[in-house]
């Protein structure tokens, strides 16, 4: 029977007929065939209707309506330099880094004197930089290699690199930089760190040779070569990653070499930022350089630095969230942070490539007596100094090359290690009467005093030698240059990762300045050894890595054994920053730290929950 739809009336008629048949069945003889027929008719008509209703698929329709809709993600935030920020980064307007307050610079020319210049890493770019593992990576140079002669280093400037005024950065700028930085009239006090790596630079800087003899030569507009003073210099690339190995725009600087970078308007930039504000005595600001197209584009768009006097304790300012990061905590600051359960998890640390020692005037009595110097060296309990006085911010060390640094060895420390019995025996051998000696020790204050007051106590208690502490912060730098101090604390942090940096530059002897008599010693220290000089000179040009490391280790042993200086400790940097400042990459050991001499400042950014985080630490 074909399927047919029933109207409501037809359905009722069938239903009524069925009801009547049921009554007849109750009152009359049985007629099963008729009933079966009628029932079957109803079934054949009603069941299809039920099937039709089932075919409406109402359940499936409901399921389609309830399918969840995926929200379209917001487009990533991109800086004007083309860097895409992480998903949890705050908007560009909030990418502001309040750096640790610092002293006011004299000018913004980093090529001339890094200790008088400000914002060097921000507004300049060396040929190479160090990454978080202190490995060389391209910066202004896109590539570097030993040239075909095997005697020169060749560097190729990044394609389309420009100064912030839009002019190309060329090989002429690089060549001219050494003429400018080594200019005897400008008296750059730190140009000497480039003398080994660049032929003729020492003679030029000392007024003995022409600029044309400097061993940095243009090959073409984007290529330069470097020739060493005494031949091929293996560590030239490491040296050129140093923050002071930066360049100047020739066309601008040659018009006014001394004052071109005295203002933010004049300071042409090659780096990721521009100097934008210099409110003398108050604040310096830096903003993104839109013309920078190098590999180290930062996320932070504005950097703000408050200007404060030297040795100002800014820990309370950090607690008040006035700036974001303290890159070196003093022992007192570290103790305060450790004692606070909310601050303790924010502490980071790493062993720094740094050495602290006592410089001695070894040319004048009584310090010209090696046995007397030995007594002084062996009478200092360095473990107590580092743990009890300095709160673990240093570890004891009796050598110049720190742990982990190329050439480090702990095998030669016996001549200076704490040995009170040995110290007293050396004092007796020296025939110096301790009662007749008063040592003059000079300090700049601050952390100097933490070291020197302990040394004073050790020498007076252990050897019976009187020690006077003299504050000379205002003249200390010049006094060191002039070799006027009998004893002072020396402290040196690596500039580049090679033993020559910590040994040659500090302890290789130089000719006595005009009007001074021999012996003179090094640029900083009143100590001289011809054998030391020969070894570090050999290491400077040795291409066999094992041999040159051995040269430096042997030179260091001479310095240790002769007590040219008294070594004390190596620094452990403890630092702290608020958690809204983030992004620094972990090193190969998984440690996340802020190393100010590498690319960390280009990695950091401000989180998008900065306001909530600030409120949580204030509560």
C-alpha positions as CSV (number, residue, x, y, z in Angstrom):
1,X,0.0,0.0,0.0
2,X,1.5,3.4,-0.9
3,X,2.2,5.7,2.0
4,X,-0.2,8.6,2.4
5,X,-0.5,11.5,4.8
6,X,-3.7,11.7,7.0
7,X,-5.4,14.9,7.8
8,X,-6.5,15.4,11.3
9,X,-10.2,14.6,10.3
10,X,-9.2,11.4,8.5
11,X,-7.3,10.3,11.5
12,X,-10.2,10.8,13.8
13,X,-12.5,8.9,11.5
14,X,-10.2,5.9,11.5
15,X,-9.9,6.1,15.2
16,X,-13.7,6.2,15.6
17,X,-14.2,3.2,13.3
18,X,-11.7,1.3,15.3
19,X,-13.5,2.1,18.5
20,X,-16.8,0.9,17.1
21,X,-15.3,-2.4,15.9
22,X,-14.1,-3.0,19.4
23,X,-17.7,-2.7,20.7
24,X,-19.1,-5.0,18.1
25,X,-16.4,-7.5,19.0
26,X,-17.6,-7.5,22.6
27,X,-21.4,-8.0,21.8
28,X,-21.4,-10.2,18.7
29,X,-19.9,-13.3,17.4
30,X,-16.2,-13.2,17.0
31,X,-15.0,-11.8,13.6
32,X,-11.2,-11.9,14.0
33,X,-10.4,-11.5,10.3
34,X,-12.2,-8.1,10.2
35,X,-10.5,-6.8,13.3
36,X,-7.1,-7.9,12.1
37,X,-7.7,-6.1,8.8
38,X,-8.7,-2.9,10.5
39,X,-5.8,-3.0,13.0
40,X,-3.4,-3.7,10.2
41,X,-4.8,-0.8,8.3
42,X,-4.2,1.5,11.2
43,X,-0.7,0.2,11.7
44,X,0.2,0.6,8.1
45,X,-0.9,4.2,8.1
46,X,0.3,5.4,11.5
47,X,3.8,3.8,11.6
48,X,4.9,5.7,8.4
49,X,3.7,8.9,10.0
50,X,6.0,8.2,12.9
51,X,8.9,7.5,10.5
52,X,8.3,10.8,8.8
53,X,8.5,12.6,12.1
54,X,11.7,10.8,12.9
55,X,13.2,12.0,9.6
56,X,13.1,15.7,10.7
57,X,16.6,15.2,12.4
58,X,15.9,17.7,15.1
59,X,18.7,16.3,17.3
60,X,21.3,16.8,14.5
61,X,20.2,20.4,14.0
62,X,20.6,21.1,17.7
63,X,24.2,19.7,17.6
64,X,25.2,22.0,14.7
65,X,23.9,25.1,16.5
66,X,25.9,24.2,19.6
67,X,29.3,23.8,17.9
68,X,31.7,26.3,19.7
69,X,33.1,29.2,17.7
70,X,36.9,29.8,17.8
71,X,37.9,33.4,18.4
72,X,40.2,34.9,15.9
73,X,43.5,35.8,17.6
74,X,44.7,39.3,17.8
75,X,47.5,40.2,15.4
76,X,51.0,40.1,17.0
77,X,52.5,43.4,18.2
78,X,55.5,44.4,16.0
79,X,58.0,47.1,16.8
80,X,58.9,49.9,14.3
81,X,62.1,48.0,13.7
82,X,60.1,44.9,12.6
83,X,60.5,42.7,15.7
84,X,57.5,40.7,16.7
85,X,56.9,40.8,20.5
86,X,56.0,37.7,22.5
87,X,52.3,37.0,23.2
88,X,52.5,38.1,26.8
89,X,54.2,41.4,26.1
90,X,52.6,44.7,27.0
91,X,51.7,47.1,24.2
92,X,54.5,49.2,22.7
93,X,53.6,52.3,24.7
94,X,54.3,50.3,27.9
95,X,57.6,48.9,26.8
96,X,59.6,51.2,29.0
97,X,62.7,50.0,30.9
98,X,63.6,52.0,34.0
99,X,67.3,51.2,34.3
100,X,69.4,51.4,37.5
101,X,70.3,55.0,38.4
102,X,73.8,56.0,37.6
103,X,76.4,58.7,37.5
104,X,76.2,61.4,34.8
105,X,78.5,60.9,31.8
106,X,80.7,63.6,30.3
107,X,79.8,62.9,26.7
108,X,78.3,60.2,24.5
109,X,81.4,59.3,22.5
110,X,82.1,55.7,23.5
111,X,85.0,55.3,21.1
112,X,87.0,57.9,23.0
113,X,86.5,56.9,26.6
114,X,83.9,54.4,27.8
115,X,84.3,55.5,31.4
116,X,83.3,59.1,30.6
117,X,80.6,58.2,28.1
118,X,77.0,57.1,28.7
119,X,74.6,54.7,27.0
120,X,77.3,52.9,25.0
121,X,75.5,49.6,24.4
122,X,72.3,51.4,23.5
123,X,73.5,53.9,20.9
124,X,76.5,52.0,19.4
125,X,77.1,48.7,17.8
126,X,80.5,46.9,17.7
127,X,81.3,44.6,14.8
128,X,80.4,41.6,17.0
129,X,78.6,41.0,20.2
130,X,78.5,38.2,22.8
131,X,75.3,36.1,23.3
132,X,74.1,34.7,26.6
133,X,76.7,32.0,26.5
134,X,79.5,34.6,25.8
135,X,79.8,33.3,22.2
136,X,80.5,35.7,19.4
137,X,77.5,36.6,17.1
138,X,77.3,39.1,14.2
139,X,76.4,42.7,15.0
140,X,77.6,45.5,12.7
141,X,79.6,42.9,10.8
142,X,77.7,40.2,9.0
143,X,80.7,38.0,8.6
144,X,84.4,37.7,9.6
145,X,87.3,35.5,8.7
146,X,91.1,35.2,8.3
147,X,91.9,36.6,4.9
148,X,93.7,34.7,2.2
149,X,97.2,35.7,3.4
150,X,96.5,34.1,6.8
151,X,97.8,37.3,8.5
152,X,94.9,39.6,8.6
153,X,91.3,39.5,10.1
154,X,88.7,40.6,7.6
155,X,85.3,41.9,8.5
156,X,82.3,42.7,6.2
157,X,79.9,45.3,7.3
158,X,76.2,44.4,7.3
159,X,74.4,45.3,4.1
160,X,72.4,48.5,4.3
161,X,73.7,49.4,7.7
162,X,73.1,53.1,8.3
163,X,73.7,55.8,10.9
164,X,70.7,57.3,12.6
165,X,71.0,60.3,10.3
166,X,70.4,58.0,7.3
167,X,74.0,57.9,5.9
168,X,75.6,54.5,5.2
169,X,78.0,53.0,7.7
170,X,81.1,52.4,5.7
171,X,84.7,51.1,5.9
172,X,85.8,54.8,5.9
173,X,84.0,55.3,9.3
174,X,85.8,52.3,10.8
175,X,89.2,53.3,9.6
176,X,88.7,56.9,10.8
177,X,87.5,55.8,14.2
178,X,91.0,54.7,15.2
179,X,92.5,58.0,14.0
180,X,89.9,59.7,16.2
181,X,90.1,57.4,19.3
182,X,93.9,57.4,19.2
183,X,94.3,61.1,18.7
184,X,97.0,62.2,21.1
185,X,95.3,65.5,21.6
186,X,92.2,63.8,23.0
187,X,94.3,61.7,25.5
188,X,92.0,58.6,25.4
189,X,93.1,56.8,28.6
190,X,91.9,53.4,27.4
191,X,93.0,53.3,23.8
192,X,96.0,51.1,24.9
193,X,93.7,48.0,25.1
194,X,93.7,48.0,21.3
195,X,97.5,48.3,20.9
196,X,98.3,44.6,20.4
197,X,95.5,44.1,17.9
198,X,96.2,47.1,15.7
199,X,99.6,47.8,14.1
200,X,100.8,51.3,14.5
201,X,98.1,52.4,16.9
202,X,100.4,52.7,19.9
203,X,102.9,54.9,18.0
204,X,100.2,57.1,16.7
205,X,98.5,57.5,20.2
206,X,101.9,58.3,21.7
207,X,102.7,60.9,19.1
208,X,105.4,58.8,17.5
209,X,103.8,57.8,14.2
210,X,101.2,58.9,11.6
211,X,97.6,57.9,11.4
212,X,98.3,56.5,8.0
213,X,100.3,53.7,9.5
214,X,97.4,52.3,11.6
215,X,96.8,48.7,10.7
216,X,93.0,49.0,9.9
217,X,92.6,49.2,6.2
218,X,89.7,49.6,3.8
219,X,89.3,46.9,1.2
220,X,86.0,48.3,-0.2
221,X,83.0,50.2,1.2
222,X,81.9,47.3,3.3
223,X,85.1,45.5,4.1
224,X,88.0,46.2,6.4
225,X,91.1,44.3,7.5
226,X,92.9,44.3,10.9
227,X,96.7,43.8,11.2
228,X,98.2,43.1,14.6
229,X,101.2,45.0,16.0
230,X,103.5,42.0,16.0
231,X,101.7,39.7,13.5
232,X,98.5,37.8,13.4
233,X,96.4,38.3,16.6
234,X,94.1,35.3,17.4
235,X,91.8,37.2,19.8
236,X,91.0,40.1,17.5
237,X,87.3,39.0,17.0
238,X,86.8,38.7,20.8
239,X,88.3,42.2,21.3
240,X,86.1,43.7,18.7
241,X,83.0,42.5,20.6
242,X,84.0,44.7,23.5
243,X,81.6,47.6,24.3
244,X,84.3,50.2,23.7
245,X,85.2,48.8,20.3
246,X,82.6,51.0,18.6
247,X,82.7,53.4,15.7
248,X,82.0,57.1,14.9
249,X,80.5,58.8,11.8
250,X,83.5,60.3,10.1
251,X,81.6,63.0,8.3
252,X,80.2,64.3,11.6
253,X,83.1,63.8,13.9
254,X,85.9,65.2,11.9
255,X,84.2,68.6,12.0
256,X,84.4,68.7,15.9
257,X,86.3,65.7,17.2
258,X,86.2,66.8,20.9
259,X,82.6,68.0,21.2
260,X,80.5,66.2,18.5
261,X,78.8,64.0,21.1
262,X,78.3,66.5,23.9
263,X,74.5,66.6,23.3
264,X,71.7,64.2,22.4
265,X,71.2,66.1,19.1
266,X,74.8,65.6,18.1
267,X,75.2,62.0,19.1
268,X,74.6,60.1,15.9
269,X,73.8,56.5,16.6
270,X,74.7,53.2,15.0
271,X,72.9,51.1,17.6
272,X,69.4,50.0,18.5
273,X,68.5,53.3,20.3
274,X,68.8,57.1,20.0
275,X,69.7,59.4,22.9
276,X,66.5,61.5,23.3
277,X,66.8,63.4,26.5
278,X,69.6,64.6,28.7
279,X,68.3,66.6,31.7
280,X,71.7,67.3,33.4
281,X,71.9,66.0,36.9
282,X,68.4,64.4,36.7
283,X,67.7,62.0,33.8
284,X,68.8,60.5,30.5
285,X,66.3,58.9,28.1
286,X,66.8,56.7,25.1
287,X,64.2,55.8,22.4
288,X,64.2,53.2,19.6
289,X,66.3,54.0,16.5
290,X,63.9,53.5,13.6
291,X,66.8,53.2,11.1
292,X,68.5,50.3,12.9
293,X,68.3,47.2,10.8
294,X,70.7,44.9,12.6
295,X,70.2,41.5,14.2
296,X,69.7,42.7,17.8
297,X,66.5,44.6,17.6
298,X,65.1,45.3,21.1
299,X,61.6,44.9,22.4
300,X,61.9,47.8,24.9
301,X,61.0,51.0,23.2
302,X,62.1,53.6,25.8
303,X,64.9,53.4,28.3
304,X,65.0,55.8,31.2
305,X,68.0,56.3,33.5
306,X,67.9,58.5,36.6
307,X,71.2,60.4,37.3
308,X,72.5,60.1,40.9
309,X,75.8,60.8,42.6
310,X,78.4,57.9,42.6
311,X,78.1,55.3,45.4
312,X,74.4,56.2,46.0
313,X,72.5,53.3,47.6
314,X,69.4,53.0,45.4
315,X,67.9,49.8,47.0
316,X,65.0,51.7,48.6
317,X,64.2,53.3,45.2
318,X,64.1,49.8,43.7
319,X,61.8,48.7,46.5
320,X,59.5,51.6,45.7
321,X,59.4,50.3,42.0
322,X,61.1,53.4,40.7
323,X,63.3,51.3,38.5
324,X,63.3,47.6,37.4
325,X,66.6,45.9,37.9
326,X,69.7,46.1,40.2
327,X,72.5,44.4,38.3
328,X,74.8,44.0,41.3
329,X,73.5,43.6,44.8
330,X,75.8,44.7,47.6
331,X,76.2,42.3,50.5
332,X,73.8,44.4,52.6
333,X,71.2,44.6,49.8
334,X,71.5,40.8,49.2
335,X,70.9,40.1,52.9
336,X,67.8,42.3,52.9
337,X,66.4,40.6,49.8
338,X,67.1,37.1,51.1
339,X,65.3,37.9,54.3
340,X,62.1,38.9,52.5
341,X,60.0,35.9,51.4
342,X,58.5,37.9,48.5
343,X,61.8,39.1,47.2
344,X,64.0,36.1,47.8
345,X,62.6,34.2,44.7
346,X,63.5,37.2,42.5
347,X,67.3,36.9,43.1
348,X,69.5,35.7,40.3
349,X,73.3,35.1,40.3
350,X,76.3,34.1,38.2
351,X,80.1,33.8,38.7
352,X,81.5,36.9,37.0
353,X,84.8,37.0,35.1
354,X,86.2,39.5,37.6
355,X,89.2,39.6,39.9
356,X,90.0,41.7,42.9
357,X,93.5,42.2,44.3
358,X,95.8,44.6,46.2
359,X,98.2,46.6,44.1
360,X,101.6,47.1,45.7
361,X,104.4,49.6,44.9
362,X,107.1,47.0,44.5
363,X,109.7,49.6,43.5
364,X,110.0,51.3,47.0
365,X,110.7,49.9,50.5
366,X,109.4,48.0,52.2
367,X,107.3,46.5,49.4
368,X,110.4,46.1,47.2
369,X,111.2,43.1,49.5
370,X,109.7,40.0,48.0
371,X,109.7,38.1,51.4
372,X,107.8,41.0,53.0
373,X,105.3,40.9,50.2
374,X,104.9,37.1,50.7
375,X,104.2,37.7,54.4
376,X,101.5,40.2,53.5
377,X,99.9,37.8,50.9
378,X,99.8,34.7,53.2
379,X,98.4,36.6,56.2
380,X,95.0,37.3,54.7
381,X,92.2,34.8,55.5
382,X,90.3,35.2,52.2
383,X,87.6,32.6,53.1
384,X,86.5,34.7,56.1
385,X,86.7,37.9,54.0
386,X,84.4,36.4,51.3
387,X,81.9,34.7,53.5
388,X,81.7,36.7,56.7
389,X,82.5,40.2,55.4
390,X,81.2,40.1,51.8
391,X,78.2,37.8,52.4
392,X,79.1,35.3,49.7
393,X,79.2,37.9,46.9
394,X,82.8,36.8,46.3
395,X,84.8,33.6,46.4
396,X,88.4,33.4,47.4
397,X,91.0,33.4,44.6
398,X,94.8,33.6,44.5
399,X,95.1,34.1,40.7
400,X,94.1,36.7,38.1
401,X,92.2,34.4,35.7
402,X,88.9,33.5,37.3
403,X,87.1,30.1,37.3
404,X,85.7,29.2,33.9
405,X,87.8,31.7,32.0
406,X,90.2,30.5,29.3
407,X,93.5,29.6,31.0
408,X,92.1,29.3,34.5
409,X,94.1,27.0,36.7
410,X,94.0,26.6,40.5
411,X,97.4,24.9,40.6
412,X,99.7,27.9,41.3
413,X,98.0,29.5,44.3
414,X,100.3,28.2,47.0
415,X,102.6,31.3,47.0
416,X,99.7,33.5,48.1
417,X,97.2,31.2,49.9
418,X,96.4,31.9,53.5
419,X,99.1,30.3,55.6
420,X,99.7,32.2,58.9
421,X,102.8,30.1,59.9
422,X,104.3,30.7,56.4
423,X,103.5,34.4,56.7
424,X,105.3,34.8,59.9
425,X,108.3,32.8,58.6
426,X,108.4,35.0,55.5
427,X,108.3,38.1,57.6
428,X,111.2,36.9,59.7
429,X,113.2,36.1,56.5
430,X,112.5,39.6,55.1
431,X,114.3,41.2,58.1
432,X,111.7,43.9,58.0
433,X,110.8,45.1,61.5
434,X,107.0,45.3,61.5
435,X,107.1,47.8,64.3
436,X,108.9,50.2,62.1
437,X,106.5,49.9,59.2
438,X,103.3,51.9,58.5
439,X,101.6,51.0,55.2
440,X,99.5,53.6,53.4
441,X,96.4,52.1,51.9
442,X,94.1,54.1,49.7
443,X,90.3,53.8,49.2
444,X,87.6,55.3,47.2
445,X,85.0,54.4,49.9
446,X,82.0,52.1,49.4
447,X,83.0,48.5,48.7
448,X,86.7,49.5,48.8
449,X,86.3,49.9,52.6
450,X,84.7,46.5,53.0
451,X,87.9,44.9,51.6
452,X,90.5,47.2,53.0
453,X,89.2,47.4,56.5
454,X,89.5,43.6,56.7
455,X,93.0,43.7,55.2
456,X,94.0,46.4,57.7
457,X,92.7,44.2,60.6
458,X,94.5,41.1,59.2
459,X,97.9,42.8,58.8
460,X,97.7,44.5,62.1
461,X,96.5,41.4,64.0
462,X,98.5,38.7,62.2
463,X,101.8,40.5,61.6
464,X,101.8,43.5,63.9
465,X,102.1,46.0,61.0
466,X,100.4,49.4,61.3
467,X,98.1,50.3,58.4
468,X,96.6,53.7,57.7
469,X,93.5,53.9,55.5
470,X,93.3,57.0,53.3
471,X,90.2,58.2,51.4
472,X,91.2,59.7,48.1
473,X,88.0,59.2,46.0
474,X,88.4,62.6,44.2
475,X,92.0,61.9,43.0
476,X,92.2,58.1,43.0
477,X,92.0,57.6,39.3
478,X,94.7,60.1,38.5
479,X,96.8,58.8,41.5
480,X,96.7,55.4,39.9
481,X,97.8,56.6,36.5
482,X,100.6,58.5,38.2
483,X,101.6,55.5,40.4
484,X,101.3,57.5,43.6
485,X,99.6,55.0,45.9
486,X,101.6,52.5,48.0
487,X,98.7,50.0,48.3
488,X,95.2,50.1,46.8
489,X,92.5,47.7,45.9
490,X,92.5,46.8,42.2
491,X,89.3,45.4,40.5
492,X,89.1,44.3,36.9
493,X,86.2,42.7,35.0
494,X,86.8,41.1,31.7
495,X,86.3,43.2,28.5
496,X,86.7,40.2,26.1
497,X,87.1,36.5,26.7
498,X,90.8,35.9,26.3
499,X,93.7,35.7,28.8
500,X,95.4,38.6,27.2
501,X,92.6,40.9,28.4
502,X,93.2,40.2,32.1
503,X,97.0,39.8,32.0
504,X,98.6,41.8,29.1
505,X,96.6,44.9,29.3
506,X,97.0,45.2,33.1
507,X,100.5,44.0,33.8
508,X,102.6,44.3,30.7
509,X,105.2,47.0,31.3
510,X,105.2,50.2,29.4
511,X,107.9,52.9,28.9
512,X,108.0,55.5,31.7
513,X,106.1,58.7,30.9
514,X,108.1,61.7,30.0
515,X,109.7,63.1,33.1
516,X,109.5,59.9,35.1
517,X,112.3,57.6,35.9
518,X,112.6,53.8,35.4
519,X,111.5,51.4,36.5
520,X,107.9,52.3,35.8
521,X,105.8,49.1,35.4
522,X,102.5,48.8,33.7
523,X,99.8,51.3,32.9
524,X,98.3,50.7,36.3
525,X,100.8,48.9,38.5
526,X,104.2,49.5,40.0
527,X,105.5,46.0,39.1
528,X,107.6,44.8,36.2
529,X,108.9,41.5,34.9
530,X,110.8,41.0,31.6
531,X,110.0,37.3,31.6
532,X,106.3,38.1,32.1
533,X,106.3,40.5,29.2
534,X,108.0,38.0,26.9
535,X,105.4,35.3,27.7
536,X,102.3,37.4,27.1
537,X,103.9,38.8,23.9
538,X,104.4,35.3,22.7
539,X,100.8,34.4,23.6
540,X,99.5,37.4,21.7
541,X,100.6,36.0,18.3
542,X,100.6,32.2,19.0
543,X,98.0,30.5,16.8
544,X,98.2,27.1,18.5
545,X,95.5,27.4,21.2
546,X,97.2,25.0,23.7
547,X,100.5,26.7,23.4
548,X,99.2,30.2,23.8
549,X,97.1,29.2,26.8
550,X,100.3,27.7,28.4
551,X,102.2,31.0,27.7
552,X,99.5,33.0,29.6
553,X,99.4,30.4,32.5
554,X,103.2,30.6,32.8
555,X,103.1,34.4,32.8
556,X,100.4,34.4,35.5
557,X,102.6,32.1,37.6
558,X,105.4,34.6,37.5
559,X,103.0,37.3,38.7
560,X,101.7,35.1,41.5
561,X,105.0,33.8,42.7
562,X,106.7,37.2,42.7
563,X,103.7,38.8,44.6
564,X,103.4,41.4,41.9
565,X,100.0,42.0,43.3
566,X,98.1,40.2,46.2
567,X,95.1,38.4,44.8
568,X,92.0,38.2,47.0
569,X,88.8,37.1,45.3
570,X,86.5,36.6,42.3
571,X,83.1,38.2,42.2
572,X,79.8,36.3,42.3
573,X,77.1,38.7,40.9
574,X,73.8,38.6,42.7
575,X,71.1,40.7,41.0
576,X,67.4,41.2,41.3
577,X,64.6,42.4,39.1
578,X,60.8,42.8,39.2
579,X,59.0,40.0,37.3
580,X,57.3,42.3,34.9
581,X,60.8,42.7,33.3
582,X,61.4,39.4,31.5
583,X,62.6,37.8,28.3
584,X,66.4,37.3,29.0
585,X,67.4,34.0,27.4
586,X,68.7,31.2,29.6
587,X,72.4,30.3,29.1
588,X,73.5,26.7,28.3
589,X,73.2,25.8,32.0
590,X,69.6,27.0,32.2
591,X,70.6,30.1,34.2
592,X,68.7,33.3,33.4
593,X,70.8,36.4,34.3
594,X,71.3,39.9,33.1
595,X,74.9,40.3,31.7
596,X,75.4,43.9,30.8
597,X,78.2,43.2,28.3
598,X,76.1,40.9,26.1
599,X,72.8,41.1,24.1
600,X,70.5,40.6,27.2
601,X,69.2,44.2,26.9
602,X,67.8,43.4,23.4
603,X,66.0,40.3,24.7
604,X,64.1,41.8,27.6
605,X,60.5,43.1,27.5
606,X,57.7,44.3,29.8
607,X,54.9,41.8,30.5
608,X,51.3,42.7,29.8
609,X,50.3,42.1,33.4
610,X,52.7,44.7,34.6
611,X,50.1,46.8,36.5
612,X,48.7,43.7,38.4
613,X,52.2,42.6,39.3
614,X,53.2,46.1,40.6
615,X,50.1,46.2,42.7
616,X,50.8,42.7,44.1
617,X,54.3,43.6,45.3
618,X,53.0,46.9,46.9
619,X,50.4,45.1,49.0
